[in-house]
Amino acid sequence: MTLTPDPDDLRARARALRSLAARLDASVIHELRAVAGDDTWRGPTADAFVADAQRAERRCDEASEELRAAARELERAAGPVAAR
């Protein structure tokens, strides 16, 4: 017996994933490098921090894109929206 997921449920999950992606996009992680410039902090520890912040920002961006890709898959699985 195969269970067919409810299309409205799949679309709701897709919206939730997109909402999470938007929260990641608005994260303070995207502002760290700007506030850690040479006028704030200098030296090897500062350089290491900036490199760590860049990696974290990149991972955050990748995660938000993966959430959007999962949302697209859920919407594809839900099929077209029925006319009401």
DATABEL-V368194 format. One record per pair of residues at least 6 apart in sequence whose ideal C-beta (glycine too) atoms are under 6 Angstrom apart, sorted by the first residue. I is the first residue (numbers start at 1). J is the second residue. D is the distance in Angstrom with one decimal. If there is no record, write none. Layout:
[[I/J/D] [I/J/D]]
This chain:
[[7/78/3.9] [7/79/5.8] [10/74/4.6] [10/77/5.6] [10/78/3.9] [11/78/5.1] [13/74/5.4] [14/71/3.9] [14/74/4.1] [14/75/4.9] [17/67/4.6] [17/70/5.4] [17/71/4.1] [18/71/5.0] [20/67/5.5] [21/64/4.0] [21/67/4.1] [21/68/5.1] [24/60/5.2] [24/63/5.9] [24/64/4.2] [25/64/5.5] [27/60/5.9] [29/56/5.4] [29/57/5.4] [29/60/5.1] [30/57/5.9] [32/53/4.1] [33/50/5.7] [33/53/5.1] [36/49/5.8] [36/50/5.4]]
